[in-house]
Amino acid sequence: MSSRDYEIIDFLGRHAWGEAQRVPVPGDASARRYERLSVNGHRAVLMDSPFDPSTISTYMRKGRLAGNNISAFVCLATALRQRGFGAPDIYAADIERGLVMLEDLGDDLIARVLERQPELEREIYTRAVEVAAAIYRSSFSPDLSAYGTRWQIKAYDFDAFMAETDLFLDWYVEKLETPISQTARNDWLEIWRETLSQTQTAAPGLALRDFHAENLFWRQDKIRLEQIGLIDFQDAVFTHPAYDLVSLLEDARRDVSPDLVAPLIEHFCTCAKIENNQDFQSAYAILGAQRNAKILGIFVRLSKRDNKHQYLDFLPRVRAHFTHDLDHPALVDLKLWIEKHAPSSLVAS
């Protein structure tokens, strides 16, 4: 056994889970590892996330990403639960070793539930947008603490947005199309600077950042806001309220029924107590374009660099979202740039 195996055995033993049956759980695109634990009829999930500060890349730093730092997950989970949201309960944490034992939220990811019961789509998405709106309206201190550790929530600032959109240039465009000149890169930067300035029209609130059907659980036996189980929120930031909404409705992995989108946007705005006006609609399209540009770059990177080729299957859907966003009048300059330098990222009309 490795030294890591001994650390895990020691951690489980110290918290009375030493005899637990351990079953690996399929992971995500991160380096974290998960196991489902069961003993005497009780269940939990082990998160194995050793953190080495030297592994924090320039991109992660600029993008305001927590990486494998479990302080972010533990502090945010605690803060979300304190406000009545469905984040997993933290049963035990060894911050130094990067080990957390947490509540098992089950197997009912929204994406899986809707494969079996598509008739629940309206009910589930209505509840999900209510949760997103309630998170936005909740007050979160930027300085969080829990289990003897601390975490600071950052603002989703221009540098963070550009660190992400540059993934589109560096991976999607340069790997699938042609190299980009420095002049074109400079134009890209200035177009985004002007475009993103149009999103400074609403008070910022907390966005979980990856708020979509593969990161949300449907817990029908719970009450209202707790019906949506939350994971993968360690990279949460303060930003425009449209961000998590567009993350949910322009999902890279599943199609939301088109007839639901406009009513869900309206319902979100009602619950968030903001006006669904031209400024909000512009911000929704801009943040959707930013997010989808990032995702196109990330999915190509996962394939080219990490040999996770399954992510390429999602590119057509993301291109469709990207094309739809770029049709908004607020994005006319960006669309012209894309048509010139990255036409394959668009879906032909």
MARLUMNU-166738 format. One line per field, with one value per residue (C-alpha): residue number from 1; residue in three letters; chain; x, y, z. Coordinates in Angstrom, 1 decimal, padded with zeros to 4 digits. Last residue first. Example, Ala and Ser with C-alpha at 12.3 -4.5 7.8 and 13.67 -1.06 7.14 Angstrom:
<sites>
resi (2;1)
resn (SER;ALA)
chain (A;A)
c1 (013.7;012.3)
c2 (-001.1;-004.5)
c3 (007.1;007.8)
</sites>
This chain:
<sites>
resi (349;348;347;346;345;344;343;342;341;340;339;338;337;336;335;334;333;332;331;330;329;328;327;326;325;324;323;322;321;320;319;318;317;316;315;314;313;312;311;310;309;308;307;306;305;304;303;302;301;300;299;298;297;296;295;294;293;292;291;290;289;288;287;286;285;284;283;282;281;280;279;278;277;276;275;274;273;272;271;270;269;268;267;266;265;264;263;262;261;260;259;258;257;256;255;254;253;252;251;250;249;248;247;246;245;244;243;242;241;240;239;238;237;236;235;234;233;232;231;230;229;228;227;226;225;224;223;222;221;220;219;218;217;216;215;214;213;212;211;210;209;208;207;206;205;204;203;202;201;200;199;198;197;196;195;194;193;192;191;190;189;188;187;186;185;184;183;182;181;180;179;178;177;176;175;174;173;172;171;170;169;168;167;166;165;164;163;162;161;160;159;158;157;156;155;154;153;152;151;150;149;148;147;146;145;144;143;142;141;140;139;138;137;136;135;134;133;132;131;130;129;128;127;126;125;124;123;122;121;120;119;118;117;116;115;114;113;112;111;110;109;108;107;106;105;104;103;102;101;100;99;98;97;96;95;94;93;92;91;90;89;88;87;86;85;84;83;82;81;80;79;78;77;76;75;74;73;72;71;70;69;68;67;66;65;64;63;62;61;60;59;58;57;56;55;54;53;52;51;50;49;48;47;46;45;44;43;42;41;40;39;38;37;36;35;34;33;32;31;30;29;28;27;26;25;24;23;22;21;20;19;18;17;16;15;14;13;12;11;10;9;8;7;6;5;4;3;2;1)
resn (SER;ALA;VAL;LEU;SER;SER;PRO;ALA;HIS;LYS;GLU;ILE;TRP;LEU;LYS;LEU;ASP;VAL;LEU;ALA;PRO;HIS;ASP;LEU;ASP;HIS;THR;PHE;HIS;ALA;ARG;VAL;ARG;PRO;LEU;PHE;ASP;LEU;TYR;GLN;HIS;LYS;ASN;ASP;ARG;LYS;SER;LEU;ARG;VAL;PHE;ILE;GLY;LEU;ILE;LYS;ALA;ASN;ARG;GLN;ALA;GLY;LEU;ILE;ALA;TYR;ALA;SER;GLN;PHE;ASP;GLN;ASN;ASN;GLU;ILE;LYS;ALA;CYS;THR;CYS;PHE;HIS;GLU;ILE;LEU;PRO;ALA;VAL;LEU;ASP;PRO;SER;VAL;ASP;ARG;ARG;ALA;ASP;GLU;LEU;LEU;SER;VAL;LEU;ASP;TYR;ALA;PRO;HIS;THR;PHE;VAL;ALA;ASP;GLN;PHE;ASP;ILE;LEU;GLY;ILE;GLN;GLU;LEU;ARG;ILE;LYS;ASP;GLN;ARG;TRP;PHE;LEU;ASN;GLU;ALA;HIS;PHE;ASP;ARG;LEU;ALA;LEU;GLY;PRO;ALA;ALA;THR;GLN;THR;GLN;SER;LEU;THR;GLU;ARG;TRP;ILE;GLU;LEU;TRP;ASP;ASN;ARG;ALA;THR;GLN;SER;ILE;PRO;THR;GLU;LEU;LYS;GLU;VAL;TYR;TRP;ASP;LEU;PHE;LEU;ASP;THR;GLU;ALA;MET;PHE;ALA;ASP;PHE;ASP;TYR;ALA;LYS;ILE;GLN;TRP;ARG;THR;GLY;TYR;ALA;SER;LEU;ASP;PRO;SER;PHE;SER;SER;ARG;TYR;ILE;ALA;ALA;ALA;VAL;GLU;VAL;ALA;ARG;THR;TYR;ILE;GLU;ARG;GLU;LEU;GLU;PRO;GLN;ARG;GLU;LEU;VAL;ARG;ALA;ILE;LEU;ASP;ASP;GLY;LEU;ASP;GLU;LEU;MET;VAL;LEU;GLY;ARG;GLU;ILE;ASP;ALA;ALA;TYR;ILE;ASP;PRO;ALA;GLY;PHE;GLY;ARG;GLN;ARG;LEU;ALA;THR;ALA;LEU;CYS;VAL;PHE;ALA;SER;ILE;ASN;ASN;GLY;ALA;LEU;ARG;GLY;LYS;ARG;MET;TYR;THR;SER;ILE;THR;SER;PRO;ASP;PHE;PRO;SER;ASP;MET;LEU;VAL;ALA;ARG;HIS;GLY;ASN;VAL;SER;LEU;ARG;GLU;TYR;ARG;ARG;ALA;SER;ALA;ASP;GLY;PRO;VAL;PRO;VAL;ARG;GLN;ALA;GLU;GLY;TRP;ALA;HIS;ARG;GLY;LEU;PHE;ASP;ILE;ILE;GLU;TYR;ASP;ARG;SER;SER;MET)
chain (A;A;A;A;A;A;A;A;A;A;A;A;A;A;A;A;A;A;A;A;A;A;A;A;A;A;A;A;A;A;A;A;A;A;A;A;A;A;A;A;A;A;A;A;A;A;A;A;A;A;A;A;A;A;A;A;A;A;A;A;A;A;A;A;A;A;A;A;A;A;A;A;A;A;A;A;A;A;A;A;A;A;A;A;A;A;A;A;A;A;A;A;A;A;A;A;A;A;A;A;A;A;A;A;A;A;A;A;A;A;A;A;A;A;A;A;A;A;A;A;A;A;A;A;A;A;A;A;A;A;A;A;A;A;A;A;A;A;A;A;A;A;A;A;A;A;A;A;A;A;A;A;A;A;A;A;A;A;A;A;A;A;A;A;A;A;A;A;A;A;A;A;A;A;A;A;A;A;A;A;A;A;A;A;A;A;A;A;A;A;A;A;A;A;A;A;A;A;A;A;A;A;A;A;A;A;A;A;A;A;A;A;A;A;A;A;A;A;A;A;A;A;A;A;A;A;A;A;A;A;A;A;A;A;A;A;A;A;A;A;A;A;A;A;A;A;A;A;A;A;A;A;A;A;A;A;A;A;A;A;A;A;A;A;A;A;A;A;A;A;A;A;A;A;A;A;A;A;A;A;A;A;A;A;A;A;A;A;A;A;A;A;A;A;A;A;A;A;A;A;A;A;A;A;A;A;A;A;A;A;A;A;A;A;A;A;A;A;A;A;A;A;A;A;A;A;A;A;A;A;A;A;A;A;A;A;A;A;A;A;A;A;A;A;A;A;A;A;A)
c1 (-027.9;-024.4;-023.4;-020.4;-017.1;-015.9;-015.8;-012.9;-010.9;-013.1;-016.6;-015.3;-014.2;-017.5;-019.4;-017.3;-018.2;-022.0;-022.1;-024.6;-026.9;-027.5;-026.7;-023.5;-025.4;-027.2;-023.9;-022.3;-025.2;-025.0;-021.2;-021.7;-024.2;-021.8;-018.8;-020.4;-019.0;-015.5;-015.7;-015.4;-011.8;-010.3;-006.8;-005.5;-003.8;-005.6;-009.0;-009.2;-007.8;-010.5;-013.1;-011.6;-011.4;-015.0;-016.0;-014.3;-016.0;-019.3;-018.8;-018.0;-020.8;-023.3;-021.9;-022.6;-026.0;-027.2;-025.6;-027.6;-030.8;-030.2;-029.6;-032.6;-034.9;-035.8;-035.9;-034.4;-036.2;-034.1;-037.4;-039.0;-035.7;-035.5;-039.1;-038.5;-035.5;-037.4;-040.3;-037.9;-036.1;-039.0;-040.2;-036.6;-036.6;-033.2;-030.6;-028.0;-024.3;-023.0;-025.9;-027.1;-030.0;-028.0;-024.8;-027.0;-028.7;-025.4;-024.0;-027.2;-026.8;-023.6;-020.5;-019.1;-017.2;-017.7;-014.8;-015.5;-019.1;-018.7;-021.7;-025.2;-028.4;-031.6;-034.6;-033.0;-034.5;-038.1;-038.4;-036.6;-038.1;-037.7;-034.0;-032.9;-029.1;-027.1;-023.6;-024.5;-027.6;-025.8;-024.4;-020.7;-019.9;-021.4;-022.4;-022.5;-023.9;-023.0;-025.3;-026.6;-025.5;-021.8;-022.5;-022.0;-018.3;-017.9;-018.4;-015.9;-013.1;-014.1;-013.6;-010.3;-008.9;-010.0;-008.5;-005.2;-005.3;-006.0;-002.9;-000.8;-001.7;-003.8;-002.6;-005.1;-008.2;-008.6;-005.6;-005.0;-008.8;-010.0;-006.9;-005.1;-007.8;-010.7;-008.5;-008.1;-011.8;-011.0;-008.0;-010.0;-012.9;-010.5;-008.6;-011.9;-013.1;-015.1;-014.7;-013.0;-014.4;-011.8;-011.3;-010.4;-009.5;-010.1;-013.1;-014.9;-014.1;-015.3;-014.1;-016.0;-019.1;-022.2;-025.6;-028.3;-030.1;-027.9;-028.2;-032.0;-032.0;-029.9;-032.2;-035.3;-033.7;-033.2;-036.8;-038.2;-035.7;-037.0;-040.7;-040.4;-038.2;-040.3;-041.9;-038.5;-038.5;-035.7;-033.3;-034.5;-033.4;-029.9;-029.4;-030.7;-028.2;-030.1;-027.3;-027.3;-026.3;-023.8;-022.9;-019.2;-015.9;-013.1;-009.4;-006.8;-004.0;-003.7;-007.4;-008.4;-012.2;-015.1;-018.8;-019.3;-023.0;-023.5;-024.8;-028.6;-029.2;-030.6;-028.3;-026.1;-025.8;-024.4;-021.8;-020.7;-020.4;-018.4;-015.9;-015.4;-015.1;-012.7;-010.5;-010.4;-007.7;-007.7;-008.1;-009.6;-010.0;-009.9;-009.2;-005.9;-004.6;-005.9;-004.4;-001.0;-001.0;-001.5;000.5;003.1;000.4;000.1;-003.3;-004.4;-008.0;-009.5;-013.2;-014.8;-018.6;-020.9;-023.4;-024.8;-026.5;-023.9;-021.0;-021.0;-018.4;-018.6;-015.2;-014.1;-011.0;-010.1;-007.9;-010.7;-012.7;-015.2;-014.8;-016.5;-017.1;-014.7;-016.4;-015.2;-016.9;-016.5;-014.6;-012.4;-015.4;-015.2;-013.7;-010.1;-010.3;-011.4;-008.5;-006.0;-007.1;-006.9;-003.4;-002.3;-003.6;-001.7;001.6;001.1;000.0)
c2 (029.0;027.5;026.6;028.6;027.4;026.4;030.1;030.9;033.9;035.9;034.8;034.9;038.5;039.5;037.7;039.6;042.9;042.1;040.8;043.3;042.8;039.1;036.6;035.7;034.0;031.7;030.8;029.9;027.8;025.9;025.5;024.1;021.5;020.5;020.3;017.8;014.7;016.2;015.6;011.9;012.4;012.5;012.1;014.7;017.2;017.0;015.8;017.7;020.7;020.5;020.4;023.3;025.5;024.9;025.4;028.8;030.1;028.7;030.6;033.9;033.6;032.8;035.7;038.0;036.6;036.8;040.2;041.5;040.0;041.6;045.0;044.7;044.0;041.0;043.2;041.9;040.5;037.2;035.2;037.3;037.3;033.5;033.1;035.2;033.2;030.0;031.2;032.1;028.7;026.3;026.3;025.4;022.1;022.1;020.2;018.1;018.1;021.6;023.2;026.5;026.7;025.9;027.8;030.7;030.9;030.5;033.6;035.8;037.1;039.0;038.0;037.0;033.7;030.0;027.7;025.2;024.7;021.2;019.8;020.9;018.9;020.6;019.6;021.6;024.8;023.4;020.6;017.2;013.9;014.9;015.1;016.0;016.3;019.1;018.9;017.0;019.2;022.5;025.1;025.1;028.7;028.5;032.2;034.4;037.9;041.0;044.0;044.5;046.5;045.8;043.3;045.8;046.2;042.6;043.7;046.5;044.4;041.5;043.4;044.8;041.4;039.9;042.8;042.3;038.6;039.5;041.8;039.1;036.7;033.6;030.2;028.3;026.1;023.1;023.4;027.2;028.0;025.5;025.3;028.6;030.9;029.3;028.9;032.7;033.0;031.5;033.7;036.6;036.1;035.8;039.0;040.9;040.0;037.2;038.5;036.2;034.2;033.9;030.6;029.6;026.5;025.2;023.1;026.1;029.7;032.1;035.6;036.9;037.1;035.7;037.4;035.5;037.0;035.3;031.9;032.4;033.1;030.0;027.9;029.2;028.4;024.8;024.5;025.6;023.2;020.3;021.0;021.7;018.7;016.2;014.8;013.7;010.8;008.3;010.6;013.4;011.7;011.1;014.8;015.9;013.7;011.1;008.9;009.8;012.9;011.0;013.3;014.1;012.7;015.0;014.3;016.8;015.8;019.2;019.8;016.6;016.8;015.0;014.7;017.6;017.9;018.0;021.2;021.5;025.1;026.4;029.3;027.5;024.7;027.1;028.5;025.0;023.8;026.9;026.5;022.7;023.1;026.1;024.6;021.5;023.1;020.7;023.6;026.6;028.6;032.4;032.3;034.2;031.8;028.7;029.9;030.7;027.2;026.0;022.8;024.3;024.8;020.9;019.8;016.2;015.7;012.4;013.0;010.2;009.8;008.6;005.9;004.3;000.8;-000.7;000.5;002.1;004.4;005.7;006.7;009.8;011.1;014.7;015.4;017.3;016.4;014.4;011.1;007.8;006.6;004.0;001.6;001.3;-000.9;000.7;-001.0;002.1;004.4;005.3;008.8;008.0;004.8;006.6;009.0;006.3;004.2;007.3;008.1;004.5;004.5;007.7;006.2;003.6;000.0)
c3 (-039.8;-039.6;-036.1;-034.9;-033.4;-036.9;-037.9;-035.6;-036.9;-039.1;-038.0;-034.4;-034.7;-036.3;-033.5;-030.9;-032.4;-032.6;-029.0;-027.4;-030.4;-029.4;-032.1;-030.3;-027.6;-030.1;-031.8;-028.4;-027.4;-030.7;-030.4;-026.9;-028.3;-031.1;-028.7;-026.3;-027.9;-027.7;-023.9;-024.5;-025.7;-022.2;-023.4;-020.9;-023.2;-026.5;-025.2;-022.0;-023.8;-026.5;-023.7;-021.9;-025.0;-026.0;-022.3;-022.1;-025.2;-023.8;-020.5;-022.2;-024.7;-021.9;-019.8;-022.7;-023.5;-019.9;-019.5;-022.5;-021.2;-017.8;-019.3;-021.7;-018.8;-016.6;-013.5;-010.3;-007.3;-007.3;-007.3;-010.0;-012.1;-011.8;-012.8;-015.9;-016.9;-016.3;-018.4;-021.3;-021.1;-020.8;-024.4;-025.5;-023.5;-021.8;-023.8;-021.9;-021.4;-022.2;-020.3;-021.5;-019.0;-015.9;-016.6;-018.0;-014.6;-012.7;-014.5;-014.7;-011.1;-012.0;-010.0;-006.6;-006.9;-006.2;-007.2;-004.4;-005.7;-007.2;-005.3;-004.5;-003.8;-005.0;-002.8;000.0;-001.4;-001.2;001.3;000.9;-000.2;-003.9;-003.7;-007.2;-007.3;-009.0;-010.5;-013.7;-014.3;-014.1;-011.7;-012.3;-011.2;-007.7;-008.1;-005.1;-005.6;-007.6;-007.7;-011.2;-014.2;-014.4;-017.2;-020.0;-019.1;-020.2;-023.9;-023.8;-022.2;-024.3;-027.5;-026.2;-025.4;-028.8;-030.6;-028.8;-029.7;-033.4;-033.4;-031.7;-034.6;-033.9;-035.1;-037.2;-036.7;-034.4;-032.1;-032.3;-032.2;-029.5;-027.3;-027.0;-028.3;-026.4;-023.3;-023.6;-022.6;-019.2;-018.3;-019.7;-017.3;-014.3;-015.4;-015.8;-012.3;-010.8;-007.3;-004.8;-001.9;000.8;002.6;006.1;008.1;011.6;010.6;009.1;008.1;005.5;004.5;001.5;003.8;002.1;002.1;000.4;-002.6;-005.2;-003.3;-003.4;-007.1;-007.8;-005.6;-007.3;-010.6;-009.5;-008.2;-011.6;-013.3;-011.3;-011.8;-015.5;-016.2;-014.3;-017.4;-018.6;-016.0;-016.6;-018.6;-016.4;-013.2;-014.7;-015.6;-012.3;-010.5;-008.5;-007.2;-003.5;-001.6;000.5;003.3;003.7;004.8;003.8;003.2;002.0;004.4;006.0;006.0;007.7;007.6;009.3;008.9;006.4;005.5;001.8;000.2;000.0;000.9;004.2;004.9;007.3;004.7;002.2;004.6;005.7;002.1;001.2;004.1;003.4;-000.4;-000.2;002.5;000.3;-001.9;-004.9;-007.4;-005.8;-009.0;-009.2;-012.9;-012.6;-010.0;-011.8;-015.1;-013.5;-012.2;-008.6;-008.4;-006.1;-003.5;-003.1;-002.1;-001.6;-002.6;-001.5;-000.9;001.0;000.7;003.4;004.1;007.2;007.3;009.6;007.4;003.9;002.2;-001.3;-002.6;-004.4;-006.2;-007.0;-010.0;-011.8;-014.9;-012.9;-010.9;-011.0;-007.4;-005.9;-003.4;000.2;002.7;006.1;008.9;009.7;009.7;013.4;012.8;013.7;011.7;008.5;008.8;009.6;006.6;004.4;005.6;005.1;001.5;000.9;002.1;-000.6;000.0)
</sites>
